[in-house]
Amino acid sequence: MALTLHLTDNALRHAQETPPDADTQPVAERCSDYSNVWALPSGGLGALVECEPGGIRIVTSLPGHAGAKSGLKTGDRIVAINGQAVQGCNEPWAISQLRGKIGTKVVLDVERGQGLTQRCFRTEVERRHIETQYSVYSRLRDNELTIRVLWLGPETPDQLAEHLAQLNQNNVDNVILDLTNLSHGDIQSLQECASMFLPAGTLVGQYGQVNGNQELTGIYTQGNQFSDQLTAVKVGPYTAKTGELLARALADNLDLEVQGQTTAGLGTLDHRSIRSRGDRADYGVELFDAQGRRIDGNPLKPDFWSWSNLLSPVAAGLD
């Protein structure tokens, strides 16, 4: 049975381009530097594998991926990961050893013919995710307050961990997690990630499938700072339109009120649908990419998240 081996969902950086005769060099010369070669943004080792007793056989090492860049070849057999022997047909175990360990060294012991070599990587935060289609901000603004909402998705737990680790750098106050097509186990992992990385009081929205439709399925806070205000929207599933639900949650968070009916999609929320209580100024919601360009469109449409759409002048509001 062939399957794709993703030793980690984070991008892998390899020590150096390995010369053809590197297999005869001492291990220390090949594994002492982890600074040169990037994998593709999708991350992972990039190999089709078969499980064997005591090892993981490389059926195909995909060109351009981290494994191929490191010199991993078709026919190689991974027998140990970070010094721990692969026991039996145990590819899931091998994957679990490396998931979410950002910034750690990964050393594979590889059988090739009658010899043994090593291939060395370091897991890395993939900042390009932050800078491209996974980063869409909405802002609630007045003269005193800026609230940024980072919409992450669809995310694996490893990708989420990468992004949450950078939230403080990006001044992101609220997070929406896209749970579309994720397993129950992945959702639990996402919640564990949120509890580790998000500051207390952070508003977190969960976005997924409800009766075949993509809806915001729950909103909760990390910590208890806003729990009283958010009680009404913490339970799901929801059939309300996503834009309205998010607006109400943010309004509770910011002591605002939502007026009138809003349509699905954050882009429809403006000063007519969110108004402040008391003497606060009106608030509007706008979508921005990571470069600060305004984005027009409906984030509920599948093609909204496409690379070409987010980078197009029209989508960016630059026409």
C-alpha positions, 0 to 999 in steps of 0.5 A: 500500500502506497501513501504519501509521507508527510513527516511534518506539515511544517516546511522542512529546511535541509542542511545543504545540497548533498553532493553525489558522493556524500554517502561516504562522508562522516555524519557530522559533516552532513548534519552540522548545518541546517541553513540552506535549502527550503522545501516547497511551501506545502511542506512535508518530506514529499515521498510515496512510501510503503511500510515494511517491518523495521522500516519505511520504504521510499517508493517515489521521492518527489522532485522538488520536495524536501526529501529529494532536495536532501538526496533521499532516493527511491528505494531508500529505507528509513530505519530510524527517526531522531535515533529512535528505530522504526518498529514494524510497519509503523508509518503513522508512528513516524509521522507522530514523532515530528508533528508540531515540533517547530524549530527542531532538528530531524535526522533520518537514518536511511538504509541504501543498499548495504550502507547506512546514511543520514538525511537531516532537516529542521522544521521551520515556521512557514511565513509565506502562509502568513503572507498569502491566502491564509491571511485575511484581516478584517478590522474594526476601527475608530480613533482609539481602537483597532481589532484585527481578525485573522481568518485561518483556514483550512488549517492542519494543527501544525499549520495553525501552531505556526500561525498562532506562534506569530500572532503577537507579532501581527497584533492579531486580537481575534482568530477564526479557525476554518474547520472545513473537512477536518477530522474530530481529532484534528479539531481537538488538536486545534483547540489544544493549539489555541489554548497554548498560543492564544492570549487570554480573552482572545475571541476564537471562531470555529468555521465548518460545515453545517447541514452541507453549508459552511457556517460559523459553528461556534465562538469561544474565548481563550480565557474567561475575560469575555465569557459572560458576553459570549455565552449566547454564541458559544454553543452551536451548530448555527444556521445563522448567516456567518457575517451576522453571527460574527458581527454579533460576537464582535459587538458583544466583545467590543460593547457594540450593537448590531443593527438590522440584518446582515448578509453572509460574508464579512465584506457586507458588514459596514457602518449600517450594520454595526453601530456603537453603544454610548458615545463610541464612533461607528464601526465598519468591517473591512477585509485586508490581505497581509500587505494591507490591501483591501479585499472585495469579495465574499469569503464564503465562496470557495474561489475566494480563497484561491491564490489568483483571486487574492493576488488579483487587482480586483480582489485586492481592491486596487482596480 
